[in-house]
Amino acid sequence: MLSPEAKRRIYEATRRQFETQIEKRLQTRRARQRRLGCLSILFLLIGLIISLTGSRKAK
């Protein structure tokens, strides 16, 4: 049977591993969301520029 000290060590090690995994997952998700946000803003700007130049040519 394992001693309480050994059990505590194992528990803390697994918890630390679990926490780092979750943290990594959150970081990748945040990065992905940031990238998507930047892309959508870029496309909005491009669309605005195209619509502005198009309306100028029509006049």
Backbone torsions as a table, in degrees:
resi	resn	phi	psi	omega
1	MET	NA	144.1	-179.0
2	LEU	-79.6	147.1	177.8
3	SER	-76.2	157.9	178.9
4	PRO	-56.9	-35.7	179.4
5	GLU	-63.1	-45.3	179.5
6	ALA	-64.3	-42.3	178.6
7	LYS	-59.5	-44.4	-179.0
8	ARG	-62.5	-43.2	179.7
9	ARG	-61.2	-46.2	-179.9
10	ILE	-61.7	-45.0	-179.2
11	TYR	-59.5	-46.7	-178.0
12	GLU	-66.0	-38.8	180.0
13	ALA	-63.9	-46.2	-179.1
14	THR	-66.2	-37.9	179.9
15	ARG	-64.3	-42.6	179.8
16	ARG	-61.7	-43.6	178.5
17	GLN	-59.3	-46.2	-178.9
18	PHE	-61.0	-44.4	-179.6
19	GLU	-62.8	-42.2	179.9
20	THR	-66.0	-38.3	177.5
21	GLN	-60.2	-47.3	-179.5
22	ILE	-61.8	-43.9	-179.7
23	GLU	-60.1	-43.7	178.9
24	LYS	-61.0	-44.8	-179.3
25	ARG	-60.8	-43.7	179.5
26	LEU	-63.3	-42.1	-179.9
27	GLN	-61.6	-43.7	-179.6
28	THR	-65.5	-38.5	179.3
29	ARG	-64.0	-44.3	179.1
30	ARG	-61.1	-43.3	-179.6
31	ALA	-61.7	-42.7	-179.4
32	ARG	-63.0	-44.3	-179.8
33	GLN	-62.6	-40.7	179.7
34	ARG	-62.4	-43.3	-179.5
35	ARG	-62.0	-43.9	179.9
36	LEU	-62.4	-41.1	178.7
37	GLY	-60.5	-46.4	179.7
38	CYS	-60.9	-43.6	-179.5
39	LEU	-62.4	-44.9	-178.3
40	SER	-63.6	-39.0	178.1
41	ILE	-64.0	-41.9	178.8
42	LEU	-59.1	-48.4	-178.9
43	PHE	-63.4	-37.7	176.8
44	LEU	-61.5	-44.6	179.6
45	LEU	-63.0	-44.4	179.5
46	ILE	-61.1	-44.0	178.3
47	GLY	-60.6	-42.1	178.4
48	LEU	-61.8	-46.4	-179.0
49	ILE	-61.6	-45.0	-179.4
50	ILE	-62.0	-44.8	-178.2
51	SER	-66.1	-37.0	179.2
52	LEU	-66.9	-45.7	-179.6
53	THR	-66.9	-36.5	178.9
54	GLY	-64.0	-41.2	-179.2
55	SER	-69.9	-30.8	177.9
56	ARG	-68.1	-42.0	-179.2
57	LYS	-66.7	-32.3	-177.2
58	ALA	-69.1	-28.1	-177.2
59	LYS	-68.2	NA	NA
